Amino acid sequence: MFGVCLRIGARDLSTERRYAASMSDAPAFPRLIRQFTAFVGVGAVATALDYAVFFVALQFLGADPVPAALSGYAAGGVLSYLLNRAHVFETERAHRAAVLRFLGVMGVGFLLTGYAMRVFTEGFSLAPLLARILTYGVVLVFNFVAHRFFTFR
């Protein structure tokens, strides 16, 4: 999907380096668009995992909604980090430093989600579904900018 071949248990570094080189050789704006598109794709996959874990925890394991949602958020966050680091953002930063930064961005994104939902539903009296869609957009832009210039820089 992202132009990188994966082998079970090992990374094909030569393919990954060729992909990274092609990204860095491209003109800045088209490269940014490809990077953002890959980021959105990773987000879609991570969101699908988030909802799958939430659904299974809620429906099959009998978890309460809040712990089920937090479990999904955590699972999606881990997958998001791994996929973003491997396929979206070029970085020489060690995993430990990147993970700490990623967790900081995820925490801010979590707070931003709560604040945006409150503003859209209470301040603008929007329906919760519409508010959630708008919130996804706000948090998506924040996460991309934060990960591009902070987490994986």
N, C-alpha and C positions, 0 to 999 in steps of 0.2 A: 504494500500500500504506500509506503513512504520511500520506495526506491532502495530498500535495504533488504538483503537476504539474511534470514536468521536460520541458524542451525540449532537444534535442540541441544542445550547444555553448553553452547559456545557461541561467541559472536564472530561473524565473518568481518573482521576488521578491515580487510582490504576493500570490501564493498562499502563499508561504512565510511572509510576515508575518501573513497571516490565520490560518494554522495556529499559528504561535507565539503570536499573541494569544489564540486559542481555548484553547491550553494554559495560558497564564498567567491567564486569566479563570476557569478551572475551579477548583472547590474543591481544596484541597491533596492530600487522600488519593486521590480518583479520578484526579487529574492524575498523581500518582506511579505509580499502577497502569498508566495508559496509557503513561507514559514507560518504565516497566520492561518492559511488553509490547513496545513498539517496540524497546527495547534487546535483548530476547531474540530478536526477529525479525532485527535486524541481526546479532546473534551467529550465528544459524542460517545466514544468507547468507554471512557471513565464514567460518564453519566449513566450509560446502560448498566454497567457493573453496579454502580451506586443503587439504582432502582431494583436491580435483580436481588442484591443482598437485602435491601429493605423489604422487598416482597416476601422472600423466603423466611426472613426472621419474623416478620409479622404474621404471615399466613400459616407457615408450617412449623415454626419453632415456638409460636405463641408469645413472642416478645412484645413488650409495650411499644407504641409508636415512636417515642423519643429515642430509646436505645436502638431500635431497629433503624431509624433514620441516621443516627450517629454512626452505627456500624457501616451502613452503606456509604456515608460520607467519607469515613476512614478508608474503606476498601477502594473507593473511587479515587481518593487522594493518593494512595500508594501507587495505584496503576498509572495515574496521571503523571506522577513524578518519574516513574521508570520510563514511560513512553516518551515524555517530553525530553528527558535527558538523552535518551538513545536516538530519537528521530527528529526532534524539532530544533532544539537549541544546541549550538556548538559550545562546548565549555571544556576548559582544562581544570576547572575547580574540582577539588576532591569531593567525594560523595558526602562526607561528614559536613563540610561547610555548605554544600548545596542543599542537603536535607534540612539543616537548620534554617536556612533562608527560605526554603520551600514551605516549611511549617509556619514560619512567620507570615508569609504571603497567604497561606491557607487560613490562618487565624484572622487576618484582616479581611479576607474574602468572606469568611463566615459572619463576621460582624457587619460587613457591608451588605450582605444578603438580608440580615435581620432589619437593618436600618432602612434599606430600600423598600422592603416589603411593607414596613410600617408607614413610610411616607406615601407610597402608592395606594395602600388600602385605606389608611386613616386620613392622610393629608389631602389626597386627590379623589378619595372615595371610589377607587377602581375595584372591579371584581378581582378576587384573589387569583384566579387563573391568569388574567391579563397582567396583573401585578407581578406574578411569578415569571411570566415571559419577559417582561421589561427588566426585571431584576437579573435574569440570566444574561441579558445584553450588557447591563452595567458591569456585572461581575466578570463577564468574559473579557471585556476591554481592560478592566483593571488587572485581571490575572495575566493577560498577555503582556501588557506593558511591564508589570512588576517582575514577571519571570524573565522577560527579555533583558531588562536593564538591571536587575538586582539578583535574582536567584541563580541564573546560569551565566552571568557576565564574567 
